[in-house]
């Protein structure tokens, strides 16, 4: 990445009255603003600065105060941020997050007109296509979970678990919640890098991993063979794959965000489980179902990625013959997980820049620190849900019946 030559300096810059540089001077935390000519403007002196924002071009000083504009300025190298990015995010003003019209139209096209199978394959491939080595630089090293761990021990001891121990704590909870025993059959939707296979397989549980990615399938299969674990790995799509036998349990970790058609999701889950079978699902959640930032849609998750609307998921599961056994909030846990991922990403900066480029490092740095901040202020939440398949198919109302019911409730 190249920046304008510092040798061609103009007279000292004056801060513009509008734009990002101007708004940074109003923040509460102490920091520094470095202008294109090298001038450093302190913010909240004499306290020691904990962050520095460097503007590499004159135009970047006037970056509009929108999430997309600021995010792109950082990703493309017009500005740089050093120091405590989380502190800078925590003291930031509210950024306008309205999605561009083109992006909104694309989302509607993806949601209503595109093939879900093709779209999911594309968005998942775009995110994971950089290879597992990138993700393995910052996720936990024991079970390689790309989902939140469980850190609740901190409440009692004051010491936060490592993300390795937090991932193991989560697997213990999953195993207990699903009431698993040796010889049972579990479907792990998504699969990641084999954490569920590793933990449950070691206890004699047969785990079928269902993934869209050939690379993850190879990784899990090699893990399974190396550790001599029962199970199998299947490359396929949740919407289409058919099993010859029903499962005792289904695990869906951080995948529900890619399956926003909850009615169809519940129907597929009911078909995959035996009566009395249990399902454990979790994910990042938001009160409003489609409240995904434009930056996230462009740079992190394309397609119809949507934070879980837990109230809607539960409603559809009940309509499709499930009982809800438990709903647990894990917002703090997800925030702590992303914070630790972000720290490890920063420690691996040189390796990541060398292997995947500066822009990839910046995208994931903003994604991880921004996510940690969103969970910390409850802009995002996280939950896990445990559901049990009953012998009843549930009412399963059609769209027409739902509309009639809705109109009948109007006053």
C-alpha positions as CSV (number, residue, x, y, z in Angstrom):
1,X,0.0,0.0,0.0
2,X,1.5,3.4,-0.9
3,X,0.7,6.8,0.6
4,X,1.3,10.3,-0.8
5,X,5.0,11.4,-0.4
6,X,5.7,13.3,2.8
7,X,8.4,15.1,0.9
8,X,5.8,17.2,-1.0
9,X,4.5,19.0,2.1
10,X,2.1,21.9,1.9
11,X,1.8,24.6,4.5
12,X,0.4,23.4,7.8
13,X,-3.2,22.1,7.3
14,X,-6.1,23.5,9.1
15,X,-8.8,21.1,10.2
16,X,-11.9,21.3,8.1
17,X,-15.1,22.1,9.9
18,X,-16.9,19.1,8.6
19,X,-16.0,15.4,8.1
20,X,-14.1,12.8,10.1
21,X,-11.2,14.9,11.2
22,X,-13.4,17.5,12.7
23,X,-15.6,15.0,14.6
24,X,-12.5,13.3,16.1
25,X,-11.7,16.5,18.0
26,X,-15.0,16.1,19.9
27,X,-14.3,12.6,21.3
28,X,-14.0,12.0,25.0
29,X,-11.0,9.7,24.9
30,X,-7.4,11.1,24.6
31,X,-5.8,10.6,21.2
32,X,-4.0,12.2,18.3
33,X,-4.9,13.3,14.8
34,X,-2.0,13.2,12.3
35,X,-2.5,15.4,9.3
36,X,-1.2,14.7,5.8
37,X,1.7,17.2,6.3
38,X,2.8,15.4,9.5
39,X,1.3,17.9,11.9
40,X,-0.1,16.2,15.0
41,X,-3.2,17.6,16.7
42,X,-3.7,16.3,20.2
43,X,-7.2,15.5,21.4
44,X,-8.0,15.9,25.1
45,X,-4.5,16.7,26.3
46,X,-2.6,16.5,28.6
47,X,-3.8,12.9,29.1
48,X,-1.5,10.4,27.3
49,X,-3.0,9.5,23.9
50,X,-4.4,6.0,23.5
51,X,-5.2,6.2,19.8
52,X,-3.9,7.9,16.7
53,X,-5.8,8.5,13.4
54,X,-3.5,9.3,10.5
55,X,-4.9,11.0,7.4
56,X,-2.9,10.3,4.3
57,X,-4.7,12.5,1.9
58,X,-6.3,16.0,2.1
59,X,-9.6,14.6,0.8
60,X,-9.7,12.0,3.6
61,X,-9.9,14.8,6.2
62,X,-13.5,15.4,5.0
63,X,-14.6,11.7,5.0
64,X,-18.3,11.7,5.5
65,X,-19.6,10.6,8.8
66,X,-21.2,7.4,7.7
67,X,-20.2,3.9,8.6
68,X,-19.5,2.9,5.0
69,X,-17.5,6.0,4.2
70,X,-15.3,5.8,7.3
71,X,-14.9,2.0,6.9
72,X,-13.8,2.2,3.3
73,X,-11.4,5.1,4.0
74,X,-9.7,2.8,6.5
75,X,-9.8,-0.3,4.4
76,X,-8.5,1.4,1.3
77,X,-5.7,3.1,3.2
78,X,-6.8,6.8,3.1
79,X,-6.6,6.7,6.9
80,X,-4.7,4.6,9.4
81,X,-5.5,3.8,13.0
82,X,-3.0,2.8,15.6
83,X,-3.4,2.3,19.4
84,X,-6.6,1.1,21.0
85,X,-9.1,0.8,18.3
86,X,-11.8,-0.5,20.7
87,X,-11.4,2.7,22.8
88,X,-11.8,4.8,19.7
89,X,-14.9,2.9,18.7
90,X,-16.4,3.2,22.2
91,X,-16.1,7.0,22.1
92,X,-17.2,7.4,18.6
93,X,-20.3,9.4,17.6
94,X,-23.2,7.6,16.1
95,X,-22.4,7.0,12.5
96,X,-25.2,6.9,9.9
97,X,-25.5,3.3,8.7
98,X,-28.1,3.7,6.0
99,X,-27.4,1.3,3.2
100,X,-26.9,2.7,-0.3
101,X,-29.9,2.2,-2.6
102,X,-27.9,-0.1,-4.9
103,X,-27.1,-2.4,-2.0
104,X,-30.7,-2.5,-0.7
105,X,-31.9,-3.4,-4.2
106,X,-29.3,-6.1,-4.4
107,X,-30.4,-7.6,-1.1
108,X,-34.0,-7.7,-2.3
109,X,-32.9,-9.5,-5.4
110,X,-30.8,-12.0,-3.5
111,X,-33.5,-12.6,-0.9
112,X,-36.5,-13.1,-3.3
113,X,-35.1,-14.0,-6.7
114,X,-31.7,-15.8,-6.4
115,X,-31.2,-19.5,-5.7
116,X,-30.5,-19.9,-2.0
117,X,-28.1,-22.7,-2.6
118,X,-26.0,-20.8,-5.2
119,X,-26.1,-17.6,-3.1
120,X,-25.0,-19.3,0.1
121,X,-22.2,-21.1,-1.7
122,X,-21.0,-17.8,-3.1
123,X,-21.1,-15.7,0.1
124,X,-19.5,-18.5,2.2
125,X,-16.8,-19.0,-0.4
126,X,-16.1,-15.3,-0.6
127,X,-15.6,-15.1,3.2
128,X,-13.7,-18.3,3.7
129,X,-11.9,-18.4,0.3
130,X,-8.7,-16.9,1.8
131,X,-8.0,-20.3,3.3
132,X,-8.1,-21.7,6.8
133,X,-4.6,-20.5,7.6
134,X,-6.0,-16.9,7.9
135,X,-8.6,-17.8,10.4
136,X,-6.3,-20.1,12.4
137,X,-4.1,-17.1,13.1
138,X,-6.8,-15.7,15.5
139,X,-9.4,-18.3,16.5
140,X,-8.9,-20.8,19.3
141,X,-6.2,-23.3,18.7
142,X,-7.9,-26.3,20.5
143,X,-11.2,-26.6,18.7
144,X,-10.9,-23.9,16.1
145,X,-14.3,-22.4,16.8
146,X,-15.4,-19.5,14.6
147,X,-18.3,-18.9,17.1
148,X,-18.5,-17.6,20.6
149,X,-17.1,-19.5,23.6
150,X,-18.7,-19.5,27.1
151,X,-16.8,-17.4,29.6
152,X,-19.1,-17.4,32.6
153,X,-16.4,-18.5,35.0
154,X,-15.2,-14.8,35.1
155,X,-18.3,-13.9,37.2
156,X,-17.0,-16.1,40.1
157,X,-13.3,-15.7,39.9
158,X,-12.7,-12.4,38.2
159,X,-10.4,-14.1,35.7
160,X,-11.5,-14.5,32.1
161,X,-11.0,-17.9,30.6
162,X,-8.8,-18.4,27.5
163,X,-10.9,-18.8,24.3
164,X,-9.5,-22.3,24.2
165,X,-11.1,-23.1,27.6
166,X,-14.2,-21.1,26.6
167,X,-14.7,-23.2,23.5
168,X,-14.4,-26.4,25.6
169,X,-16.9,-25.0,28.1
170,X,-19.3,-24.5,25.2
171,X,-18.9,-28.0,23.9
172,X,-19.5,-29.4,27.4
173,X,-22.8,-27.3,27.4
174,X,-23.8,-28.6,24.0
175,X,-23.1,-32.2,24.9
176,X,-25.2,-31.9,28.1
177,X,-28.0,-29.9,26.4
178,X,-28.4,-32.5,23.7
179,X,-28.2,-35.4,26.2
180,X,-25.7,-37.2,24.0
181,X,-24.4,-40.7,24.6
182,X,-21.9,-42.9,22.8
183,X,-23.4,-44.4,19.7
184,X,-25.8,-41.5,19.0
185,X,-25.8,-39.7,15.6
186,X,-25.4,-36.0,15.3
187,X,-25.6,-33.7,12.3
188,X,-23.2,-30.7,12.5
189,X,-24.4,-28.1,10.0
190,X,-21.6,-25.9,8.8
191,X,-18.9,-27.9,10.6
192,X,-16.2,-25.3,10.7
193,X,-12.8,-26.9,11.3
194,X,-14.1,-29.9,13.2
195,X,-14.6,-28.8,16.8
196,X,-17.8,-30.7,17.3
197,X,-16.4,-33.8,15.5
198,X,-13.3,-33.7,17.7
199,X,-15.1,-33.3,21.0
200,X,-18.2,-35.5,20.5
201,X,-16.4,-38.1,18.4
202,X,-13.9,-38.7,21.2
203,X,-16.9,-39.6,23.4
204,X,-18.2,-42.2,20.9
205,X,-20.7,-40.0,19.1
206,X,-21.0,-40.4,15.3
207,X,-20.9,-36.9,13.8
208,X,-21.9,-36.1,10.3
209,X,-20.4,-32.8,9.2
210,X,-22.4,-31.0,6.5
211,X,-20.4,-28.2,4.8
212,X,-20.5,-26.1,1.6
213,X,-16.7,-25.9,1.4
214,X,-14.5,-28.5,-0.1
215,X,-11.5,-27.1,1.9
216,X,-13.3,-27.4,5.3
217,X,-14.5,-30.9,4.3
218,X,-10.9,-32.0,3.7
219,X,-9.7,-30.4,6.9
220,X,-12.4,-32.2,9.0
221,X,-11.9,-35.5,7.2
222,X,-8.2,-35.4,7.8
223,X,-8.8,-34.6,11.5
224,X,-11.3,-37.5,11.8
225,X,-8.9,-39.9,10.2
226,X,-5.9,-38.7,12.3
227,X,-7.8,-39.0,15.6
228,X,-9.8,-42.1,14.5
229,X,-13.1,-40.5,15.2
230,X,-16.5,-42.0,14.2
231,X,-18.5,-40.0,11.6
232,X,-18.5,-38.8,8.1
233,X,-18.1,-35.5,6.1
234,X,-20.5,-34.4,3.4
235,X,-20.2,-31.5,1.0
236,X,-23.8,-30.2,0.6
237,X,-26.3,-27.6,1.3
238,X,-28.7,-27.6,4.3
239,X,-31.6,-26.6,2.0
240,X,-31.1,-29.6,-0.3
241,X,-29.1,-32.4,1.4
242,X,-31.2,-35.5,2.3
243,X,-30.3,-38.0,4.9
244,X,-31.3,-41.7,4.7
245,X,-31.7,-41.8,8.5
246,X,-33.0,-39.3,11.1
247,X,-30.5,-37.9,13.6
248,X,-30.6,-38.0,17.4
249,X,-29.4,-34.4,17.5
250,X,-28.5,-31.4,15.2
251,X,-25.9,-28.7,16.0
252,X,-26.1,-25.4,14.1
253,X,-23.4,-23.0,15.4
254,X,-23.3,-19.5,13.8
255,X,-25.1,-20.7,10.6
256,X,-28.7,-19.5,11.3
257,X,-27.5,-16.0,10.1
258,X,-27.2,-17.5,6.6
259,X,-30.6,-19.2,6.7
260,X,-33.1,-16.3,7.1
261,X,-36.1,-18.2,5.8
262,X,-37.0,-19.5,9.3
263,X,-40.2,-21.2,8.2
264,X,-38.2,-23.3,5.7
265,X,-35.4,-23.8,8.2
266,X,-37.8,-25.2,10.9
267,X,-39.3,-27.6,8.4
268,X,-35.9,-28.9,7.3
269,X,-34.8,-29.4,10.9
270,X,-38.0,-31.3,11.8
271,X,-37.4,-33.7,8.9
272,X,-33.8,-34.3,9.9
273,X,-34.5,-35.3,13.5
274,X,-36.1,-38.3,15.1
275,X,-39.1,-37.7,17.5
276,X,-37.5,-36.6,20.8
277,X,-34.4,-35.5,19.0
278,X,-32.8,-32.3,20.1
279,X,-31.3,-29.3,18.3
280,X,-28.8,-26.8,19.6
281,X,-28.5,-23.6,17.5
282,X,-26.8,-20.3,18.3
283,X,-25.8,-17.1,16.5
284,X,-25.4,-13.3,16.6
285,X,-28.7,-11.6,17.0
286,X,-30.4,-8.3,16.5
287,X,-33.9,-7.0,17.5
288,X,-34.6,-6.1,13.9
289,X,-34.0,-9.1,11.6
290,X,-32.4,-7.3,8.6
291,X,-30.4,-4.8,10.6
292,X,-27.0,-5.5,9.0
293,X,-24.6,-2.7,8.4
294,X,-23.7,-1.7,4.8
295,X,-20.0,-2.2,5.6
296,X,-20.7,-5.8,6.8
297,X,-22.7,-6.6,3.7
298,X,-20.0,-5.3,1.3
299,X,-16.8,-6.6,3.0
300,X,-17.7,-9.4,5.4
301,X,-20.9,-11.3,4.5
302,X,-22.6,-10.9,1.2
303,X,-25.9,-12.4,0.1
304,X,-28.7,-12.5,2.6
305,X,-26.6,-12.8,5.7
306,X,-28.9,-11.6,8.5
307,X,-28.5,-11.5,12.3
308,X,-30.8,-13.9,14.0
309,X,-34.2,-12.6,15.1
310,X,-34.5,-15.0,18.0
311,X,-38.2,-14.2,18.5
312,X,-39.0,-15.2,14.9
313,X,-36.9,-18.4,15.0
314,X,-38.7,-19.5,18.2
315,X,-42.0,-18.7,16.6
316,X,-41.4,-20.8,13.6
317,X,-40.0,-23.7,15.5
318,X,-43.2,-23.8,17.6
319,X,-45.3,-23.7,14.5
320,X,-43.3,-26.7,13.1
321,X,-43.7,-29.1,15.9
322,X,-40.8,-28.2,18.3
323,X,-40.8,-27.5,22.0
324,X,-38.3,-24.9,23.2
325,X,-36.2,-26.3,26.0
326,X,-34.0,-23.3,26.7
327,X,-33.0,-19.9,25.5
328,X,-29.8,-18.4,26.9
329,X,-28.3,-15.0,26.2
330,X,-24.6,-15.1,25.4
331,X,-24.0,-11.5,24.3
332,X,-21.1,-10.9,26.7
333,X,-19.5,-14.1,25.7
334,X,-19.6,-13.3,22.0
335,X,-18.1,-9.8,22.7
336,X,-15.3,-11.3,24.7
337,X,-14.6,-13.9,22.0
338,X,-14.4,-11.2,19.3
339,X,-12.2,-9.0,21.5
340,X,-9.7,-11.9,21.9
341,X,-9.9,-12.7,18.2
342,X,-9.1,-9.1,17.5
343,X,-6.1,-9.1,19.8
344,X,-4.7,-12.2,18.3
345,X,-5.3,-10.7,14.8
346,X,-3.3,-7.6,15.7
347,X,-0.4,-9.8,17.1
348,X,-0.3,-11.7,13.8
349,X,-0.4,-8.5,11.7
350,X,2.9,-9.0,10.0
351,X,2.1,-12.6,9.0
352,X,-1.4,-11.7,7.8
353,X,-0.2,-8.7,5.7
354,X,2.6,-10.8,4.2
355,X,0.2,-13.7,3.3
356,X,-3.0,-11.9,2.5
357,X,-2.3,-8.2,2.1
358,X,-2.8,-5.0,4.1
359,X,-6.4,-4.7,2.9
360,X,-7.5,-8.1,4.2
361,X,-5.8,-7.3,7.6
362,X,-7.7,-4.0,7.8
363,X,-11.1,-5.6,6.8
364,X,-10.8,-8.2,9.6
365,X,-9.4,-5.8,12.1
366,X,-12.4,-3.5,11.7
367,X,-14.8,-6.5,11.6
368,X,-13.5,-8.0,14.8
369,X,-13.0,-4.9,16.9
370,X,-16.2,-3.4,15.6
371,X,-18.0,-6.6,16.5
372,X,-16.6,-6.6,20.0
373,X,-17.8,-3.1,20.5
374,X,-21.3,-3.9,19.1
375,X,-21.7,-6.7,21.6
376,X,-20.3,-4.5,24.4
377,X,-23.0,-1.8,23.9
378,X,-25.8,-4.4,23.1
379,X,-26.1,-3.2,19.5
380,X,-25.8,-6.9,18.8
381,X,-26.8,-9.8,21.0
382,X,-26.2,-13.5,21.0
383,X,-28.3,-16.4,22.1
384,X,-28.4,-20.2,22.0
385,X,-31.7,-22.1,21.6
386,X,-32.3,-25.7,22.4
387,X,-35.4,-27.2,20.8
388,X,-36.9,-30.7,20.9
389,X,-38.9,-32.4,18.1
390,X,-42.3,-33.6,19.2
391,X,-44.5,-36.1,17.6
392,X,-46.8,-33.3,16.4
393,X,-46.1,-31.6,13.1
394,X,-47.5,-28.4,14.5
395,X,-50.1,-26.1,12.8
396,X,-47.7,-25.0,10.0
397,X,-50.0,-22.2,8.7
398,X,-49.8,-21.3,5.1
399,X,-49.0,-17.7,4.0
400,X,-52.7,-17.2,3.3
401,X,-53.7,-18.4,6.8
402,X,-51.1,-16.2,8.4
403,X,-52.4,-13.2,6.5
404,X,-56.0,-13.9,7.6
405,X,-54.8,-14.3,11.2
406,X,-52.9,-11.1,11.0
407,X,-55.9,-9.2,9.6
408,X,-58.2,-10.6,12.2
409,X,-56.0,-9.2,14.9
410,X,-56.1,-5.7,13.6
411,X,-58.1,-3.2,15.6
